[in-house]
Amino acid sequence: MAPIPKPPKTPVKKVSKAQSSQESKIQGLPYKKIRQLGKGAFGVVDLMKRITNPKEKFAVKIQQIGKRSHKIKEEFKIHKGLDHTSIIKVFELIQLENQYYMVMEYANKGVLWDLIPKDDVLDVEVAQKLFQQLIAGIKYLHSQGTVHKDIKPDNLLIFKEEILKICDFGSAKKYLNGDQEIFFSTGAGSKSFNAPEIFSEDEFRGPPLDIWAAGLVLVCMLVNSQPWERACPGDKGYSAWKRGKLFNEWPWTEVDPMAMSLISWILMEDLNRRYTIEQIEQSEWFQMTPAIPTTEIPILKNLPGLAYLPYHHIRKLRSGTYGHVHLMKSTHNPENLMALKIIPLRKGVKNVRDEYYINQKLMSNEFIIKVFGMSNQSGNCYLTLEYADGGDLLDIMPGKKPAPPELGHHFFKQLLAGIKYMHSQGVVHRDLKPDNLLVFKERATLKIADFGNARHFRYDGNEVWFAEKKYGTRMYMAPEAYTHIRYRGPPTDVFACGLVLVVVLTRINLWERAEKSDPNYMKWVAGGSPDGENWSSLDPKVVELIRRMLLKCPYFRHTIDDIEKSEWMQMERDQKKLWSQIEEMKDKTRMPWTHISAMFTSLAGSINSIFLSEPVIIEDPNKSPGQLLRIAKKKRKDQKEIRIRMHQELLIRRIKRHIRRTKETAV
C-alpha cells in the first residue's frame, strides 16, 4: 500500500492588527456578522456580508487556532482545488489572532434537511433532480483523486431552483497517489452514514464510501428517516435491512420500486456488487427524466372544476375509486372524441404521474390504450386518453349472455399480446379485469387501460418482488397477495387473465376473493367446478387452460408463453364465423325500455337463490360436526348478505346504463 502523501503547506492570508482595524470594526475582518448559521464540534459557521458591498453575503467557517490548525489548512487546500457546479465555492482562508476564517459561497435555502418536509417526503421529481446533482459532484470529486468521506444531508447545501452543492471538506482525503490508489484504515464523518467496511478491521477503498453515503441520502429524501445508527451486525435497523424486512414496512412500501432497486444496489455490503458511479448513471430511475406537462386547463363551463379545453363535454363514461372518466368532443372537429380522466389531487399526484409515465411508455403497442397528456389545476389531475367506442369487454355482451368461443378467443389473444408486451417492458398491470379492457368496435380490437395500479417489476435487469397486500380489484387478486410473503408480479397478471377468460366465456364470477375464507375458492382448489350450463358447455381444452392459469401456487401457474402454446390457443378458428360475430357485436341493439321492468322482477326474484346452494367448505379436524355445521350456517348467512348487496348494486348499475343508452339513442 502506498503511503499517504503529506499535504504541502497552504498559503494563509495573515491580517495585521493595523490592517484589520482599518478594514472592519468586527474582529478585524472585511466582513460583518449577520447571524450564526450552524455550530459543529470544531467551530461555527456565520453568515456575513462584505463591509464594502453589503449585498454580497458569505458563509464564514470560524475555527480556533490549535492542535487542529493543520486540518483546516488541509481542508482549504483540497477545497480550493475543486471547481464544479455541484461543489460549494471557497474564496479565502484568513488567519487573525487566534482564529481561522474560511470564506465560502452562501446557500440561501439552507441544508438538504431543511428542504425535506417534517411529516412528508420530497416529491420524486425533486429527489431525482437533487440526487443527479449529488452524483455529478461526487463523480467530479473522484475524478480529481479526492474522496469526501462525510456525505450527508447536513453537508449538502441548497440554492433556489433546487440547486444542490456539496460542502464541508474537513474529512476529505486524496485517494490517488499518481496512478496508484491509496487504501484507508480509519473512517470519518457521521457513523450513521458510514459504509459497513469502515467498521471492519480491514483496509478499504475510498470511492465506495461516498457512493454508500449517497444512497443513504437518497433514502432520507424518499423515506425521510435514517434507517440505522451504524451499518454493522449489532444494529437492529441494519440487520432488518439485510434480511429484507424493511421492504414490507411503511414508509418503505411507498417508495417507487424503480428507486428501491437502485437503493438496494447502492447499499450493497458486498463491495464487488455495490454500484459504481457509472452504474448509477445508467440505472433506469436515474435516467428517467420527468416530462410533466405544464399546460394548465381552464374551467369548463358545464362541468365545474374541469378545464375549458377546445372540447365539449358529452357525458360521464364511468366512475371509479380514484376518479371519473368523461367523454369529450373537439370543438373544431366534432368527430374527434377523447376520454378525460379526472383524479382529485388528494389521491396523490405521484400516483397519477406514475400512471401517466407507465401508460406513455407502453402506448406504442396496438393493444395498450393511448394517453395524450397530463395536467393539473383546481385540485384535480387530468389525463387525456384514447376513447373506445365499444365500451368495456362486458358492454359488447349485454345481459348475462357469454361471448361466442370464436369472439372470446379473438379478444383473449389480443389481451395476451398486450400483457406479453407489458411484461417485456418490465411492467405488471395488477388490475386486469373486464372493466379495464376496452373495445374498439370498428377494428374489433381490445386495448388494456387504467394503469393506476401498474408497477415496474424489473430494473437494470433485476426482478423486484412485491409485498403489497392490497392492489387492484379484490375479485381478481392472486392468492399469493393474501399471504405474508413477497411475490412476483407477472404471475398475478396471469391469474387475473384467467378469471377474465372465465367471465367472458361463461359470465360467471368464480369467487369473491382467492383465499381460505371464501368457500367458492376452496371448492375450486379442491377440484370442484362452478354450477351452470355455461361452464359445463365449455370446451375441455379451455377448461384445462383455465385451471392451469388459476393454480394456487404461482410457480406452477402457466406463463404467457405456456398459454400461447396451449391446445385451445393453437386451435384453428372459423374466420367467417368470427367476423359474422364481430359484425353482430357492432350492430347489437340496446335493451328496450319494456324489458327493464321484467329484468328487475326477474333479478330481484332470483337473488335469494343465486349461489346459495353451493357448499361451504370448512376444514378443521379439531372441531366437532355440530360446531362445523354452526360455522357453515353463519358463513352461508354472511355470504348471502354480501351477494344480495352485490346483485342489488349490479342491478341498479344496469338500469342506469340502459336508461343512459336509450336516451343517447333517442337523441
DOKOLVEX-535735 format. One record per residue (C-alpha): x, y, z. Coordinates in Angstrom, 1 decimal, always signed. Example, Ala and Ser with C-alpha at 12.3 -4.5 7.8 and 13.67 -1.06 7.14 Angstrom:
BEGIN
- +12.3:-4.5:+7.8
- +13.7:-1.1:+7.1
//
This chain:
BEGIN
- +0.0:+0.0:+0.0
- +1.4:+3.4:-0.9
- +1.9:+5.9:+1.9
- -0.5:+8.8:+2.1
- +1.4:+11.9:+0.9
- +1.7:+14.8:+3.3
- -0.2:+17.9:+2.1
- +2.0:+20.9:+1.1
- +1.9:+24.0:+3.2
- -1.1:+26.1:+2.5
- -0.6:+29.8:+2.0
- -2.7:+31.6:+4.5
- -3.6:+35.3:+4.3
- -2.5:+37.0:+7.5
- -4.1:+40.2:+8.6
- -2.2:+42.5:+10.8
- -3.9:+44.4:+13.6
- -3.4:+47.7:+11.9
- -4.9:+46.4:+8.6
- -7.8:+44.7:+10.4
- -8.8:+47.8:+12.4
- -9.0:+49.8:+9.1
- -11.0:+47.1:+7.2
- -13.6:+46.2:+9.8
- -14.6:+47.1:+13.3
- -15.8:+43.5:+14.0
- -13.0:+41.0:+14.6
- -10.7:+42.9:+12.2
- -12.3:+41.3:+9.1
- -13.6:+42.9:+5.9
- -16.9:+41.1:+6.7
- -19.7:+41.9:+9.2
- -21.5:+39.2:+11.0
- -25.3:+38.9:+10.4
- -26.2:+35.8:+12.3
- -24.9:+32.3:+13.1
- -25.8:+29.6:+10.5
- -24.6:+26.5:+12.4
- -22.3:+25.1:+15.0
- -20.1:+22.0:+15.0
- -17.7:+20.1:+17.2
- -14.7:+22.2:+16.0
- -16.2:+25.6:+15.2
- -19.1:+27.7:+14.0
- -20.4:+28.9:+10.6
- -21.6:+32.5:+10.5
- -23.5:+34.4:+7.8
- -21.5:+37.6:+7.0
- -21.7:+40.4:+4.5
- -18.9:+42.3:+2.9
- -18.5:+45.8:+4.5
- -17.6:+47.5:+1.2
- -20.6:+45.8:-0.5
- -23.4:+44.7:+1.9
- -25.3:+42.9:-0.9
- -22.5:+40.3:-1.0
- -23.2:+37.5:+1.5
- -20.8:+34.7:+2.5
- -20.8:+31.7:+4.8
- -17.7:+32.0:+7.0
- -16.4:+29.0:+8.9
- -14.6:+30.0:+12.1
- -12.1:+27.7:+13.9
- -9.8:+28.3:+16.8
- -6.1:+28.0:+16.1
- -4.7:+25.0:+18.0
- -3.9:+21.3:+17.5
- -6.4:+21.0:+14.6
- -5.0:+24.0:+12.7
- -3.4:+21.7:+10.1
- -6.9:+20.2:+9.4
- -8.5:+23.5:+8.3
- -5.4:+24.2:+6.1
- -5.7:+20.8:+4.5
- -9.4:+21.3:+4.0
- -8.8:+24.6:+2.3
- -6.1:+23.2:+0.1
- -8.4:+20.4:-1.1
- -11.5:+22.6:-1.4
- -9.7:+25.4:-3.3
- -8.5:+22.9:-5.9
- -12.1:+22.0:-6.8
- -14.3:+23.7:-9.4
- -17.7:+22.2:-10.2
- -21.3:+23.4:-10.3
- -22.2:+20.8:-7.6
- -19.5:+21.9:-5.2
- -19.7:+24.9:-3.0
- -17.1:+27.6:-3.8
- -14.4:+28.6:-1.3
- -12.7:+32.1:-1.6
- -10.1:+32.6:+1.0
- -8.7:+31.5:+4.4
- -7.9:+34.3:+6.7
- -5.8:+33.9:+9.9
- -6.5:+36.6:+12.5
- -5.0:+36.4:+16.0
- -6.2:+33.1:+17.4
- -8.8:+32.1:+14.8
- -9.1:+31.0:+11.2
- -11.9:+32.3:+8.9
- -12.7:+30.3:+5.8
- -14.9:+32.3:+3.5
- -17.3:+30.3:+1.3
- -20.3:+30.7:-1.0
- -23.6:+31.2:+0.9
- -26.6:+28.9:+0.2
- -29.8:+30.8:+0.8
- -32.0:+27.7:+1.2
- -30.1:+26.0:+3.9
- -29.1:+22.3:+4.0
- -31.0:+19.4:+2.5
- -32.8:+18.5:+5.7
- -34.4:+22.0:+5.6
- -35.9:+21.2:+2.2
- -37.5:+17.8:+3.3
- -40.9:+18.4:+4.9
- -41.1:+17.3:+8.6
- -44.1:+14.9:+8.1
- -43.6:+14.1:+4.5
- -41.1:+13.2:+1.8
- -39.7:+15.0:-1.2
- -41.5:+14.7:-4.5
- -39.9:+12.0:-6.6
- -39.0:+14.6:-9.3
- -37.3:+16.9:-6.8
- -35.4:+14.0:-5.2
- -34.3:+12.8:-8.6
- -33.0:+16.2:-9.6
- -31.1:+16.6:-6.4
- -29.6:+13.1:-6.5
- -28.4:+13.6:-10.0
- -26.5:+16.7:-8.9
- -25.1:+14.9:-5.9
- -23.8:+12.1:-8.1
- -22.4:+14.6:-10.6
- -20.5:+16.3:-7.7
- -19.2:+13.0:-6.3
- -18.1:+11.9:-9.8
- -16.1:+15.1:-10.2
- -14.5:+14.7:-6.8
- -13.4:+11.1:-7.6
- -12.0:+12.3:-11.0
- -9.8:+14.7:-9.0
- -8.5:+11.9:-6.8
- -10.5:+13.1:-3.8
- -13.0:+11.2:-1.6
- -15.3:+13.3:+0.6
- -15.9:+10.7:+3.4
- -18.7:+12.8:+5.0
- -21.6:+12.9:+2.5
- -24.8:+13.5:+4.5
- -27.8:+15.9:+4.2
- -26.2:+18.4:+6.6
- -23.3:+18.8:+4.2
- -25.5:+19.3:+1.1
- -26.4:+22.9:+0.6
- -29.5:+24.0:-1.3
- -29.9:+27.1:-3.5
- -33.0:+28.5:-5.2
- -34.5:+26.4:-8.0
- -33.4:+23.2:-6.2
- -29.7:+23.5:-6.9
- -27.6:+21.3:-4.7
- -23.9:+21.7:-3.8
- -21.5:+19.6:-1.6
- -19.8:+21.4:+1.2
- -17.6:+20.7:+4.3
- -14.4:+19.0:+3.1
- -13.0:+18.6:+6.7
- -12.9:+14.8:+6.3
- -11.9:+14.8:+2.6
- -8.8:+12.9:+1.6
- -6.8:+12.3:-1.5
- -7.1:+8.6:-2.5
- -4.8:+8.7:-5.5
- -1.0:+9.0:-5.4
- -0.2:+9.4:-9.1
- -1.9:+6.4:-10.7
- -1.8:+4.3:-7.5
- -4.9:+4.1:-5.3
- -4.5:+4.6:-1.6
- -6.5:+2.5:+0.8
- -7.8:+3.7:+4.2
- -7.9:+2.1:+7.6
- -9.9:+4.7:+9.6
- -13.3:+6.1:+9.0
- -14.6:+9.7:+9.3
- -17.8:+11.7:+9.3
- -21.1:+10.6:+10.7
- -21.4:+7.0:+11.8
- -25.0:+6.6:+10.6
- -23.7:+7.4:+7.0
- -20.6:+5.3:+7.2
- -20.3:+2.2:+5.0
- -20.1:-1.2:+6.7
- -16.5:-1.8:+5.6
- -15.4:+1.1:+8.0
- -16.5:-1.0:+11.0
- -14.3:-3.9:+9.9
- -10.6:-4.4:+10.7
- -9.6:-4.5:+7.0
- -8.4:-1.6:+4.9
- -10.9:-0.2:+2.4
- -11.2:+1.9:-0.7
- -12.4:+5.5:-0.7
- -14.9:+6.0:-3.5
- -17.4:+3.3:-2.4
- -17.7:+5.2:+0.9
- -19.2:+8.2:-0.9
- -21.4:+6.0:-3.0
- -22.8:+4.3:+0.1
- -23.5:+7.6:+1.8
- -25.2:+9.0:-1.4
- -27.5:+6.0:-1.3
- -28.5:+6.9:+2.3
- -29.0:+10.5:+1.3
- -31.5:+9.2:-1.3
- -33.2:+7.2:+1.4
- -33.5:+10.3:+3.5
- -35.2:+12.2:+0.6
- -37.6:+9.4:-0.3
- -38.3:+8.0:+3.2
- -37.5:+11.0:+5.5
- -35.6:+8.9:+8.0
- -32.2:+7.4:+8.7
- -32.8:+3.6:+8.6
- -30.0:+2.7:+11.1
- -27.4:+4.2:+13.5
- -24.5:+2.3:+12.0
- -24.1:-0.4:+9.3
- -22.8:-3.1:+11.5
- -24.2:-6.5:+12.6
- -25.2:-5.3:+16.1
- -27.6:-2.6:+14.7
- -31.3:-3.8:+14.5
- -32.2:-1.4:+11.7
- -29.3:-2.6:+9.5
- -29.9:-6.3:+10.3
- -33.6:-5.8:+9.3
- -32.4:-4.2:+6.0
- -30.1:-7.1:+5.2
- -32.9:-9.6:+5.9
- -35.3:-7.6:+3.6
- -37.7:-6.8:+6.4
- -37.7:-3.1:+5.9
- -39.2:-3.5:+2.4
- -42.5:-4.5:+3.9
- -42.7:-1.6:+6.4
- -44.1:+1.9:+5.9
- -42.8:+4.2:+4.6
- -40.5:+1.9:+2.5
- -43.6:+0.5:+0.9
- -44.3:+3.9:-0.6
- -41.0:+4.1:-2.4
- -41.2:+3.6:-6.2
- -39.8:+0.1:-6.9
- -37.5:+1.6:-9.6
- -35.9:+3.8:-6.9
- -36.0:+0.9:-4.4
- -34.0:-1.2:-6.8
- -31.3:+1.5:-7.2
- -31.1:+2.0:-3.4
- -30.7:-1.8:-2.9
- -27.7:-1.9:-5.3
- -26.1:+1.2:-3.8
- -26.5:-0.1:-0.2
- -24.9:-3.4:-1.1
- -22.5:-4.7:+1.6
- -20.5:-6.7:-0.9
- -18.1:-4.2:-2.5
- -17.8:-6.2:-5.7
- -21.6:-5.9:-6.2
- -22.1:-2.3:-4.9
- -22.9:+0.0:-7.8
- -20.2:+2.4:-9.1
- -21.0:+5.9:-10.2
- -21.2:+4.8:-13.8
- -23.7:+2.0:-13.0
- -25.8:+4.6:-11.0
- -25.9:+6.9:-14.0
- -27.0:+4.0:-16.3
- -29.8:+2.9:-13.9
- -33.4:+3.4:-15.1
- -34.5:+5.6:-12.2
- -31.5:+7.9:-12.6
- -32.1:+8.3:-16.3
- -35.8:+8.8:-16.0
- -36.4:+12.5:-16.9
- -39.8:+13.7:-15.7
- -41.6:+15.4:-18.6
- -44.6:+16.6:-16.7
- -46.8:+18.7:-19.0
- -47.0:+22.3:-17.7
- -50.1:+23.2:-19.7
- -52.9:+24.2:-17.4
- -56.5:+23.5:-18.2
- -59.0:+26.4:-17.5
- -62.5:+25.7:-16.1
- -65.2:+24.1:-18.3
- -68.5:+25.9:-18.2
- -70.8:+22.9:-18.0
- -68.5:+20.9:-15.6
- -67.3:+22.9:-12.6
- -63.8:+22.0:-11.6
- -62.7:+21.0:-15.1
- -60.7:+23.0:-17.6
- -62.0:+24.9:-20.5
- -60.5:+22.9:-23.4
- -61.2:+23.0:-27.1
- -63.6:+20.2:-26.3
- -67.2:+20.0:-25.4
- -68.4:+17.7:-22.6
- -70.8:+15.0:-23.8
- -71.4:+12.7:-20.7
- -69.7:+10.9:-17.9
- -68.5:+7.5:-19.0
- -67.7:+5.8:-15.7
- -66.7:+6.3:-12.1
- -64.1:+4.6:-10.1
- -62.3:+4.6:-6.7
- -59.8:+7.2:-7.8
- -61.8:+9.4:-10.2
- -64.2:+9.8:-13.1
- -63.9:+9.5:-16.8
- -65.8:+11.8:-19.2
- -66.4:+11.7:-22.9
- -65.4:+14.9:-24.7
- -65.6:+16.0:-28.4
- -63.5:+18.5:-30.2
- -65.0:+22.0:-30.9
- -63.1:+22.1:-34.3
- -63.9:+18.5:-35.3
- -66.9:+17.0:-33.6
- -66.0:+13.6:-34.8
- -62.8:+13.7:-32.8
- -63.6:+12.1:-29.4
- -61.4:+11.6:-26.4
- -61.8:+10.4:-22.8
- -60.8:+12.8:-20.0
- -59.9:+11.1:-16.7
- -60.2:+13.4:-13.6
- -58.5:+12.4:-10.4
- -58.5:+14.5:-7.2
- -55.1:+15.6:-6.2
- -55.8:+14.3:-2.7
- -55.4:+10.8:-4.1
- -51.8:+11.6:-4.7
- -50.2:+13.4:-7.6
- -47.3:+10.9:-7.5
- -49.7:+8.0:-8.3
- -51.2:+9.9:-11.3
- -47.7:+10.8:-12.6
- -46.6:+7.2:-12.3
- -49.7:+6.1:-14.2
- -49.1:+8.6:-16.9
- -45.4:+7.7:-17.3
- -46.1:+3.9:-17.5
- -49.0:+4.4:-19.9
- -46.9:+6.6:-22.1
- -44.1:+4.1:-22.1
- -46.4:+1.3:-23.3
- -48.8:+3.0:-25.6
- -46.8:+2.2:-28.8
- -48.3:-1.3:-28.6
- -51.5:-1.7:-30.5
- -53.2:-3.4:-27.5
- -52.5:-0.7:-25.0
- -54.7:+2.4:-24.7
- -53.0:+5.7:-25.7
- -52.5:+8.6:-23.3
- -52.1:+12.1:-24.9
- -51.3:+14.4:-22.0
- -51.4:+15.2:-18.3
- -52.0:+18.4:-16.4
- -53.3:+19.6:-13.0
- -55.3:+22.5:-11.7
- -58.1:+23.4:-9.3
- -57.3:+20.4:-7.1
- -57.5:+17.8:-9.8
- -55.2:+15.9:-12.2
- -56.4:+15.4:-15.8
- -55.4:+12.6:-18.1
- -56.4:+12.8:-21.8
- -56.9:+9.3:-23.2
- -58.0:+7.5:-26.4
- -61.7:+6.9:-26.5
- -63.0:+3.3:-27.0
- -66.4:+3.4:-28.8
- -67.3:-0.2:-27.8
- -67.0:+0.4:-24.0
- -65.5:-2.3:-21.8
- -65.3:-6.0:-22.6
- -68.7:-6.8:-21.0
- -70.5:-4.0:-22.7
- -70.3:-5.8:-26.0
- -72.2:-8.7:-24.4
- -75.4:-7.2:-22.8
- -77.2:-9.2:-20.1
- -75.7:-12.5:-18.9
- -75.0:-13.9:-22.3
- -71.4:-15.1:-22.7
- -69.2:-14.4:-25.7
- -69.2:-17.0:-28.5
- -66.0:-19.1:-28.4
- -64.6:-17.6:-31.6
- -65.1:-14.0:-30.4
- -63.8:-14.8:-26.9
- -60.7:-16.4:-28.4
- -60.2:-13.4:-30.6
- -60.2:-10.9:-27.7
- -58.3:-13.1:-25.4
- -55.5:-13.5:-27.9
- -55.2:-9.7:-28.1
- -55.2:-9.4:-24.3
- -52.3:-11.9:-24.1
- -50.4:-9.9:-26.7
- -50.8:-6.7:-24.6
- -49.8:-8.4:-21.4
- -46.8:-10.0:-23.0
- -45.6:-6.7:-24.3
- -46.1:-5.1:-20.9
- -44.0:-7.7:-19.1
- -41.3:-7.4:-21.8
- -41.1:-3.7:-20.8
- -40.8:-4.7:-17.1
- -44.3:-3.5:-16.2
- -47.0:-5.5:-14.4
- -50.6:-4.2:-14.6
- -52.1:-5.6:-11.3
- -55.7:-4.7:-12.1
- -56.7:-6.7:-15.1
- -60.5:-7.1:-15.2
- -63.2:-6.7:-17.9
- -63.8:-3.0:-16.8
- -60.2:-2.2:-17.7
- -60.3:-3.9:-21.1
- -61.7:-1.5:-23.7
- -63.1:-2.5:-27.1
- -62.9:-0.6:-30.4
- -65.8:-1.8:-32.5
- -64.7:-0.8:-36.0
- -61.4:-2.7:-35.7
- -62.7:-5.3:-33.2
- -59.6:-4.5:-31.1
- -59.2:-4.9:-27.4
- -56.9:-2.5:-25.5
- -55.7:-2.6:-21.9
- -56.5:+0.6:-19.9
- -56.1:+2.1:-16.4
- -52.5:+1.8:-15.2
- -53.2:+3.3:-11.8
- -52.1:+0.1:-10.1
- -49.3:-0.7:-12.6
- -45.7:-1.0:-11.3
- -42.3:-1.7:-12.7
- -41.1:-5.1:-11.6
- -37.7:-5.2:-13.4
- -34.9:-2.6:-13.0
- -31.5:-2.8:-14.5
- -32.1:-6.5:-15.5
- -33.1:-7.5:-11.9
- -36.6:-8.5:-10.9
- -38.3:-6.9:-8.0
- -40.8:-8.8:-5.8
- -43.9:-7.2:-4.3
- -45.1:-7.1:-0.7
- -48.4:-5.1:-1.0
- -51.4:-7.0:+0.4
- -53.9:-4.8:-1.5
- -53.9:-3.9:-5.1
- -56.4:-3.7:-7.9
- -59.8:-5.4:-7.5
- -60.2:-8.0:-4.8
- -62.1:-10.5:-7.0
- -59.2:-10.6:-9.5
- -56.3:-10.6:-7.0
- -54.0:-13.7:-7.0
- -53.9:-15.8:-3.8
- -50.2:-15.0:-3.1
- -51.2:-11.4:-2.4
- -53.2:-12.5:+0.6
- -50.1:-14.1:+2.2
- -47.4:-12.6:+4.3
- -44.5:-13.3:+1.9
- -43.2:-11.3:-1.1
- -44.4:-12.4:-4.5
- -43.6:-12.0:-8.2
- -45.6:-9.6:-10.4
- -46.2:-11.4:-13.7
- -48.0:-14.4:-12.3
- -50.6:-12.1:-10.7
- -51.5:-10.8:-14.2
- -51.8:-14.3:-15.5
- -54.1:-15.2:-12.6
- -56.3:-12.2:-13.4
- -56.2:-13.0:-17.1
- -57.6:-16.5:-16.3
- -60.5:-15.0:-14.4
- -61.2:-12.6:-17.3
- -61.4:-15.6:-19.7
- -63.9:-17.3:-17.4
- -66.1:-14.2:-17.2
- -66.0:-13.7:-21.0
- -66.9:-17.3:-21.8
- -69.4:-18.0:-19.0
- -70.3:-14.7:-17.3
- -69.5:-16.5:-14.0
- -67.6:-14.9:-11.2
- -65.9:-17.8:-9.6
- -65.3:-16.3:-6.2
- -65.1:-13.0:-4.2
- -61.5:-13.4:-3.2
- -58.9:-16.1:-3.7
- -58.3:-17.0:+0.0
- -59.3:-19.7:+2.5
- -62.2:-17.6:+3.9
- -64.0:-17.9:+0.5
- -65.9:-21.2:+0.2
- -66.1:-21.0:-3.6
- -62.4:-20.6:-3.9
- -61.7:-23.5:-1.6
- -64.2:-25.5:-3.6
- -62.1:-24.7:-6.7
- -58.8:-25.5:-5.1
- -60.3:-28.9:-4.1
- -61.0:-29.6:-7.8
- -64.7:-28.5:-7.8
- -66.3:-26.6:-10.7
- -68.9:-23.9:-10.7
- -72.5:-24.8:-11.4
- -74.4:-23.8:-14.5
- -74.8:-24.7:-18.2
- -72.4:-22.0:-19.4
- -69.5:-23.8:-17.6
- -70.5:-27.3:-18.4
- -70.7:-26.4:-22.1
- -67.1:-25.2:-22.3
- -64.5:-26.9:-24.5
- -62.4:-29.3:-22.2
- -59.3:-27.7:-23.7
- -60.2:-24.2:-22.5
- -61.2:-25.7:-19.1
- -57.7:-27.3:-18.8
- -56.1:-23.9:-19.7
- -58.2:-22.0:-17.2
- -57.2:-24.4:-14.4
- -53.5:-24.1:-15.3
- -53.8:-20.3:-15.2
- -55.7:-20.3:-11.8
- -53.4:-22.6:-9.9
- -52.8:-21.5:-6.3
- -49.0:-21.9:-6.5
- -47.5:-19.2:-8.8
- -44.5:-21.4:-9.5
- -46.7:-24.0:-11.3
- -49.0:-21.5:-12.9
- -48.9:-21.1:-16.6
- -46.7:-18.3:-18.0
- -47.8:-16.2:-21.1
- -45.6:-18.5:-23.3
- -47.3:-21.6:-21.9
- -50.7:-20.1:-22.6
- -49.8:-19.3:-26.2
- -48.6:-22.9:-26.7
- -51.8:-24.4:-25.2
- -54.1:-26.5:-27.3
- -57.0:-24.2:-27.1
- -54.9:-21.2:-28.2
- -53.5:-23.2:-31.1
- -56.9:-24.3:-32.4
- -57.9:-23.2:-35.9
- -60.9:-20.8:-35.9
- -63.6:-20.4:-38.4
- -62.7:-16.9:-39.7
- -66.1:-16.4:-41.5
- -67.9:-17.3:-38.3
- -65.7:-15.0:-36.3
- -66.3:-12.0:-38.5
- -70.0:-12.6:-38.6
- -69.9:-12.5:-34.7
- -67.9:-9.3:-34.9
- -70.5:-7.7:-37.2
- -73.3:-8.8:-34.9
- -71.4:-7.2:-32.0
- -71.2:-3.9:-33.9
- -74.9:-3.9:-34.7
- -76.0:-5.0:-31.3
- -79.1:-3.1:-30.3
- -79.7:-1.8:-26.8
- -82.3:-3.3:-24.5
- -85.7:-1.6:-24.9
- -87.5:+0.2:-22.1
- -90.1:-2.5:-21.8
- -87.5:-5.1:-20.8
- -86.2:-3.1:-17.8
- -89.2:-3.8:-15.6
- -89.1:-7.5:-16.5
- -85.4:-7.7:-15.8
- -85.9:-6.0:-12.4
- -88.5:-8.5:-11.4
- -86.5:-11.5:-12.7
- -83.3:-10.5:-10.9
- -85.0:-9.5:-7.7
- -86.7:-12.9:-7.5
- -83.5:-14.8:-8.2
- -81.3:-13.0:-5.6
- -82.2:-15.4:-2.8
- -81.4:-18.5:-4.9
- -78.1:-17.4:-6.6
- -75.1:-19.2:-5.2
- -76.9:-20.2:-2.0
- -76.9:-23.9:-3.0
- -73.1:-24.0:-3.2
- -71.4:-25.9:-0.3
- -69.4:-24.1:+2.3
- -66.2:-26.0:+2.8
- -64.6:-25.8:+6.3
- -61.5:-27.8:+7.1
- -60.8:-28.1:+10.9
- -60.1:-31.5:+12.4
- -60.3:-30.1:+15.9
- -64.0:-29.2:+15.7
- -67.0:-31.5:+16.1
- -69.5:-31.9:+13.3
- -72.0:-29.8:+15.3
- -69.5:-26.9:+15.6
- -68.6:-27.2:+11.9
- -72.3:-27.1:+11.0
- -72.9:-23.9:+13.0
- -69.9:-22.2:+11.5
- -71.0:-23.2:+8.0
- -74.5:-21.7:+8.6
- -73.0:-18.5:+9.8
- -70.7:-18.3:+6.8
- -73.6:-19.1:+4.4
- -75.7:-16.3:+6.0
- -72.8:-13.8:+5.7
- -72.2:-14.9:+2.1
- -75.9:-14.5:+1.3
- -76.0:-10.9:+2.6
- -72.9:-10.0:+0.6
- -74.2:-11.4:-2.6
- -77.6:-9.7:-2.1
- -75.9:-6.4:-1.8
- -73.7:-7.2:-4.8
- -76.6:-8.1:-7.0
- -78.6:-5.1:-5.9
- -75.7:-2.8:-6.9
- -75.3:-4.7:-10.2
- -79.0:-4.3:-10.9
- -79.0:-0.5:-10.2
- -75.9:-0.1:-12.4
- -77.5:-2.0:-15.3
- -80.7:+0.0:-15.1
- -78.8:+3.3:-15.1
- -76.7:+2.1:-18.0
- -79.8:+1.1:-20.1
- -81.6:+4.4:-19.3
- -78.5:+6.4:-20.4
- -78.0:+4.4:-23.6
- -81.7:+4.7:-24.5
- -81.6:+8.4:-24.1
- -78.5:+8.6:-26.3
- -80.2:+6.5:-29.0
- -83.2:+8.8:-28.8
- -81.0:+11.9:-29.3
//
